Amino acid sequence: MRLAVRRLLTDLPTGGPVLVACSGGADSLALAAATAFVAPRLGRPAGLVTVDHGLQPGSAERADGVAGWARLAGLDPVEVVPVRVHGRPGGPESAARQARYEALVAVARRHDAAGVLLGHTRDDQAETVLLALARGAGPRGLSGMPQRRDLDGVPLLRPLLDVGRADTRAACEALGLDPWADPHNTDPAYARARVRAEALPALVEALGPGVVANLARTARLLAADTAALDASADAALAEVRATGGGLSVDGLAALPTAVRTRVLHAWARELGAAPAALSHRHVAALDALVTAWHGQGPVHLPGGRPVRRSADRLVG
């Protein structure tokens, strides 16, 4: 645990404090303890943020307990942030995640933090890949969670993607820490909980214990391939822009499919389509305007904006 944190902090540019997002569960608690040990030895300030979603009885007291432990461990600053989940769009998992990340970004900005450390493990990554497979996701979805993601200018960092969940539990036991067991993690109403309790253990039993690491490695390899294709698509988008606006149909048709669909996806976002609502169906319909043109009408992007083919251009 400490080695994983040390590697990440050593590569992180100097600046403000790093903040650990900690729910009190084994993964984030072990991460916070490792950071409290490593950061001072690297001369880097480190703090902790715990978000109270208010979804369960006693959540405020539990958050205060995590904050109290963090102060005793030497972490500073330490903040408890209550958030409102009900009334947000999407399902409960999505709403809680959105509220949590908004809170983490706000605290990080207030303290000019160098980054926020998240406790996702190799097991979480494997679960993410299985869920993406079940949804029929493409390479981007199968790339899983990145080790670094910038959200509104704040780096979200995952130092434990090569660390197993068993190691975080062992670290808590070795340090005498009593982690909180979130009942949502075992609630069969949630797809991830079912994958964790049933699907992934069944794969391990059928294929051996290496399947978890192999799934996580698949995500890492696909992430590298996706980054290369995205870079090619960025360059291609600049090349296929048509004089007078829109995109050149001939330029798009000459691109490999994997690059062309990325170009169309990026362009649709430029036109105002919300990334969360922009689906494979929309991109496939845009692609058909290039590769299967038979006079069809416009494609309506999320938000209602139409894209049509006009002679040798796509215009929106």
Secondary structure as UniProt FT lines:
FT   HELIX           2..11
FT   STRAND          18..21
FT   HELIX           26..41
FT   TURN            42..43
FT   STRAND          46..52
FT   TURN            57..58
FT   HELIX           59..72
FT   TURN            73..74
FT   STRAND          78..82
FT   TURN            86..87
FT   HELIX           92..110
FT   TURN            111..112
FT   STRAND          115..117
FT   HELIX           122..135
FT   HELIX           139..142
FT   STRAND          148..151
FT   TURN            152..153
FT   STRAND          154..157
FT   TURN            159..162
FT   HELIX           165..175
FT   HELIX           183..186
FT   TURN            188..189
FT   HELIX           191..194
FT   HELIX           195..199
FT   HELIX           200..207
FT   HELIX           210..240
FT   TURN            243..244
FT   STRAND          247..248
FT   HELIX           249..253
FT   HELIX           257..270
FT   TURN            271..272
FT   TURN            275..277
FT   HELIX           280..291
FT   STRAND          299..300
FT   TURN            302..303
FT   STRAND          306..310
FT   TURN            311..312
FT   STRAND          313..315
//
